[in-house]
Amino acid sequence: MNRLDLQIPATSYLEAAFLRWVLSPAVDARLASRVVSQHPVTVNDRTYRLDYLVTGLSLRLAVELDGFAFHSDRAAFTYDRLRQNDLAAAGFTVVRFSYDAVRTDTERCVRQLQAMLLRDSELAPFVVADPKVEVPDMAGDAMRAADPPTGRLPDAGFFTAARARLDRGPLRTCQEEALEALANYYAAGGRHAATVMAVGAGKTALGVAATLSFSRRRALVVTPGSVIRGTFAKAFDPGAPGNAIYGLPRGPLLPGSSPPTTLVLDREDGRISAVTREQLLAADVLVTNFHALGTGARPGDLLAKLKPQDIDFIVVDEAHIAAADSYQRLFAHFDHARTLLMSACFQRRDGKPIDADVVYRYRLVDSIADRTAKNLRVHRFAPDSAATVYEAVWPGRPARGDHRSGGVARGPGRRAPDGTYHGAVRGADPPCGEGYEGMPGSPGEAAIPRQAAGALLGVGRGARPADCPDRRGVRDFVRNAASHHVGCRCRPDA
């Protein structure tokens, strides 16, 4: 069989599997010159990267590979559709294959790909008439889709064993969804991912699970200096209560396995500049902060001691705190590393967005519904009717009744410059022809039920809404006063 996986670049295990088990049996090896990996496409100022582009005379075939059928949320689902629409509008024909389809329905994938290539007169001659389709030697767990291609990068024994033993069962649903969204992203060749998760949703445990899932040689975790020992240092410490390796409420992430060798670098351990390169390379996971990284200009900076190939996965916690130059310096140094930026509020303190692809969002309202949100206080608003003045305003002319002696326990009615009349509702007969019913707990005052809030304008709230009721319509709102009320204002032109 032609081994196109040895001729065409692959950035993930899934891409290598597609080349090996689908493309290689489908076509002649000469097609390799027409296949481009990670091809950038710009449509209306948006840039996408195609997993593979196959170019013929009239056909531009975009091959998209998916680790999971799962879509992390409505925004991601919508993004996928809009992305595909953009590609179609730009003249690309899109064909998609999932990890499970390549692994379990390989022959069908081969036939579908061949059918697409046969549509182009220049590509058709490369199609193999009688393809020899083999049973793929692929792992059953689709999370492996994001692994680097086998044999393409130096392998560290710890993470290879950790991926085989990692149990995602102890993770919360939102954490597992985020992990799957990351696997999809990295499997498709993405490098700079971000997750937005509400406080209390479990970002730290996600960061640990992502480190175990996507690191190959060594991981770097960067946190704000003030919380370095309260979050990831504790999460990676197997002896700390509640650690994320063995101490999650629903069980260990790595049952029956040794923890990663973790080196925490902050000033509590003495001068960071005294740490040697040998000590750094002896660790599987480095936990530090942006200050300790330095700029790389001084010999004592961590960036001066670590070479670009030493780190292949980076986690940045509380990403909104760090400045842009800190990110750029870190990512530029480890230019081949995958990155994960995590925050509950994905906007930098200077108001600018963070430069990363948000692959998963878990909103505060979802966190509250799932009872994962923490440190929240609920304050129920209950207006004091005895101390609150409600004002009704009707247009055109004074209501029948004695406005001079009436009012809302505040004095006479008055005509405003805009022609509306204010006050004087007790005992008054407004132009609608109905008297206002009293508000419970405060007899005689004008009462507008909460249901009217969408159609009536609260006093002092601004412009008149388009659906403000006419004079007769006011009657329907005030007839049945509820226990919660708002003020009413109608303009003369109602």
N, C-alpha and C positions, 0 to 999 in steps of 0.2 A: 504493500500500500504506500502511496505517496505520503510522506510525513511533512505536511505543510506546517505543523506546529514547530518544526525545527527551522523553518525558513521565515515565518511571519511572527513578528513580536506579539507577546501576550503579557498583560499586566496583572492578570489574576488567574487563579486556578480554573475558574469558569471559562475564561477566554481560551486558555490552553486546551481545555476539554472540548470546546467547540471546534477548534482547529484540528485536534487529533481525531475525534470520533464522528464529526459531521462533515466539515469541509474537506478533509483529506480523502475520504471514500467517494465524495460527490463529484470531484473534479480532477482534472489532470494537474500535475505539479506546475505546469507552465502558467497557470492562473495567478500564481503568487505575485507576479509583477503588476497585476491589476488590483491587488488588495492592499488597502492602507489601514493601518491600526490607529485608533484614537484620532480620527480626522476631525479637525475643528470646522464647524459650520456656523456662520453668523446670519441671523435672520432678524431684521428690525431691531438692531442693536443688542440682540441676545445671542450669546455664543454657546453652542452645544458641541459636545464631543461624541462622535459616533464610535461605537465599539469597533466596527469594521465597515469600510466603504469599498464596494466592488463596482468598478466603472466599466461600462461597455460602450456601444455606439450611441444608444439612446437611453439606456437604463443606468440609473445611479442607485444602486441597491444599498440601503443602510441596514446593517445587521445589528440589532439591539439584543443584549443578553440580560436576563432577569434572574436574580437569585431566588426571589420569592414571588408568588402571586399576590402576597400581602401588600397593601398600600397603607402607609403609616397613618395617614389621616386624610380628610377631605381635600386639604390643600395639596398634598402630594399627589393624590389621585387626579385632581384637576390639572396640576402641572404636567403630569405625564401625557394627558390628552392634548393640552395646548402645545406641548413640545412636538408631539407627533403631527399635529395640524400644521405647525410652522414648517416642519421638514417636508410635509407633503406639498405645501404651498411653494416651497423653494425647489420643487421638482424631484424630490427623493421618494423612492419607494421603500417603505419600511417593512422589515420582516423581523419577528421577535421569537426568541427561543428561551425557555426557562431552564433552570438547572435540572429540575426533575424531568422535563421533556427530553433533554439531551441524555440523561442517565437511563430513563426507563422506556422511552419511545424513540430511540435513536433512528431507526429506519424511516419512520415517518418524517422526522426532521430532515433527513437526507433527501427524501423525495420532494418535500416542500421547497427546499433550497434549490434543487435541480429544476423544478418547475418554474421558479422565478428566473433562473439564469437562461433557460431555454427561450424566454421571451425576447432576448436580445441576439441579433445575428452575429455579433462579435464574441459574445460569451458562450453561445450554444455549442461551438466546437470543443470547448473545454469540458463539457459535461460527460461523465463516464456512463456508458450505456448500461453496464451491468455492475453496479457498485457492490463491493464486498463490505458489508456493514458488520462490525464486530460489536460484542457486548462490552460497553465501557467499564473500565476498572476505576469506578468513581465512588467516593464516600457517600453513604446514604444521607448524611446530614447536609442540607443545603446551605448551612452556615459556612461550610468549607468553600463556598463559591468565592468568597473574598480572600482566601488564602493566596499568597504569591504562587506563581507557577512552580510546580515541583522541579527542583534541580536548578532553578534560575537564580536563586539567591542563597548565600550561605545560611545554613539552618542552625539554630540554637536548640539544643536538646530539650530544655525546659519547656518552651512554648509548644513544641511539637507534641510532647506528652500531655501538656495541659489542655490543648484543644481536643485531644482524644477523650479526656476524662471530664471536661467541663459539663456540669449539669445546670441547665437553665431553669429547671423546675423551681428553685427557690426565688427566682426573680418575680417581681410584680408584673402584671400584664403590660403596663406602660413601659417598663424597663425592657421586657422581651420584645415588644413592638419596636422600640428604639434600636435595639441591637440588630433586629432583622432589617430595619431600614438602613442601618449602617452597612450591613453585609451587602445589600443591594447596591448601595452607592459605591463601595470600594470594589465590588466585583465588576462594576461597569467602568472601572478605571478612574473614578473620582478620588481626589486626594484630600481636599480641605472641607471636611464635614462639620456640621454644627447641629446641636440639639438644644431645643428650648423647652425646659421643664420647670413646672411650678415648684416653689419651695416645699420641701417635704416629700416630693415625688420619688426621690432616691437617685439623684444624679451621681452621687459618689459610688454607689454600688454598680451603677451603669458603667461608670468610668473604669472600675476594676474589671467587670465582665468584658468590656471592650478591649482592655489591655490584654487579657488572657486570650481573647478570640482573634485579635488582629495583629499582635506583635509577632515577630519572627526571630529577631535577634535580641533587641533590647528596647525597653520603653522608657520614655521620659514624661513624668507628670509634673506640670508646673501649676502652682497654686499661689494665691495671694499670701504674702509673707505673714500676715496676722493670723491665718487659719491653717497653716501648713501642718501643724501637729494635731489639730482637731479634726481633720478630715481624712485625707489620703494616707497620711502617716499611720493613723490608727486603722484605716481600712485594710492596709496591706500587712499589718502586724498580727500574726497568728495568735499571739498571746493576749491581745487587747480584747476586752469584752465588746461584743457587737461588731467585731471585724467582719469584712465582707468576704473573706476567704472561707471561713468556717462558721461564722457567727450570725448569719442571717436567720431571721425567725423561722423560715420554712426549710432550713437545712443548708449544708455547705455547697459552695460553688465547685469546689474541688474535692469531692469525697475520696478518701483513700490516697490522696496525692500530697506531695510536699509543697509548701508554699514557694512563691518566687523569692529569690534573694533580693531584698529591698534595701537600698541605701538612702537614708533621709539626710539631706544636706541643708542645714540652716545654722544660725549662729549659736544655738544651744549646744552643738557638738564641737564648738571651738572654731578656729579660723578655717573657712571654706577653702582658702587658698592652699592650705596644707594637704588637702586631699590629693592623692596621686592618681595618675591615669590608670595605673594597675588596679587600684581600689574601685575606680569607676567601672572598669571593664569586668570586674568580678561580680557585679550586680546584674540581675535581670531587669530590675525596675529602679529608676532613679527618681526621687521625689524632691523637688526643690522649688524655688521661686524665681521670678524674673530678675530680682536684684542679684542673686547668687550666680545667675548665668553670665552676667556682665556683658560686655560688648565684644569680647574676644581679642581686644587690643592688649590686655595685660596678661602676663603668663599665669597669674592666679585665677583668671576667669575660667568657668567651666567650659565656655565655648572655645577657649584656647586649648583645653585639654582633650576635648572630644572631637573626633573627626566626623565628617558628614556620614560615613557609612556605619558609625557606631550606634546610631539611633534610627529605627525604622517606624516607630509609632510614637506620637506625641499627644498627650491629653492636656488641655488647658482648662482649669477650673475657674469659675467666676470670670469668664472671658471679657465681660463688659468693663472690668476694672483696669485691665492693661491698656497701655497706649499703643497706637498703631505701629510706631517704630519698633516696639518690643516684639510684636508679632512678626513683622517683616524680617527683623534680624534673626529671629529664631528659625523661621521657615526657610530663609535664604541659606542659612548654614546647613541645615538638614534638608536639603532640597529634594531628596527622594522619599522622605518619610511621609506616611499618612498622618493626618492630623484630625483631632476631635476637639472642638471648642464647645464648652458647656456653660449655660447660664440660664437663669430664670427670666432675665430681661435682656433681650439681645440687641442692645444698643450701647455704644460706648458712653462714658460719662461726658464726653465732649459733644454728644448728640449725634454722632456719625454712626452709620451701620457698620457691623463687623463683616470683614471680607471673608465669607465662607458660605458654603451651600447648606442651608437649613434643610435637613432631611427628615426631621421629626419635631413635632410640636405637641406638647401636653399642657393644655390650658389650665389656668387656676380653677375655672368652673368645673373642669373634669376632675381635677385633683380633689376638690371639695366633695363632689358627688361620689368619688371612690373612697373618700375618707382617708386620703393620704396627706392632705394639706396639714401643716402644723403652724403653731404660733399665730393663729388667727383669733381675733376677738370680734364677736358680733354685737353690734349696738342697734337695737330696734328703736326706730323713731316713732314716738307716739305724741302728737301735738296735744297741748293742754288747752282744751276747748274754752275753759274759763278765762284763759289769758290771751286767746287768739281772736282777733277781730276778722270776721269775714265780710267782704264787701260785694254787693251786687250792683251792677251798673246796667241801665237800660237806655236806649237811644231816644232822641227826638224831643221829648217833652216830659215834664214832671208827671210822676204817677199820680193816679187818683188817690187821694189820702193827704193827710196833714204832714208834709215834709218839714214844715217849719217847726213842728213840735216832735217830729219823729226822729228816726236815726237808729244807728246800731249802738245804742247806749253811748253815743259820742257827740251828739249834737245834730244840727239841722242838715238836711240834704243840700247838695250844692251842684251847680252846673259847671262842668269843666270846660276849658277853652275848646276842646274838640267836640263839644255839643252833647256829651254824655252826662247822665245824672248819676251821682254817687250817693250811697247811704240810704237812710230812711226806709227800712224794710219792715220794721215792726208795725203791723196794722196798716201797712201801705197796700195799695192795689195797683201794681205795675201795669204797663200798657198791654201786657199779654192778656189781661183780663182775669188773672188768677192771683190770689194772695200766696205769699211764700210760706211754706210750712216751717215750723221751728226746728232748730237743730237739737237733737237729744243732748240733754245736759246744759243747754243754754237757750231757754225758751224765747221765741220771738225773733231770733237772729236768722238771717238768710242762710239757707243751707243748700249747697250744690253738691250732689253726690260725686264720688270718685269717678264713676263711670263717665261723667261729663268732662273729665280732664282732657280727653283727647279732642273734644270739639269746642270747649270753651277755653278762653284765655285767662290764666290766672292773673290777678291784678299785678301790674308792674312787670310782667314777663316779656313784654315786647310786642312784636307785630301780630296782627290779627290773623288767625289761621283761616284757610280757604273755606273750611267747613263750619265756621261759626254759625250757629242756628239763627233763624229769624226770630221775630218777636214771639210768634206763637210757639216756636220750637223751644224757647226757654222754659215754658210751662212744663214740658215733659221731663225736663231735667230736674226741676226743683220740686215737683210734686211728691216724689218719693225720696226723701232725704235719707242718706245712709249714715253709717257711723263714722265714715271718713269723708272729708269735704275739701273743696277748693273754692277759691274766689272766682267770680265770673265777670267778664267784661265783654260787651258787644258794642261794636261801632255803630254810628248813626246810619251807615250805608249797609247794615246787615240785612 
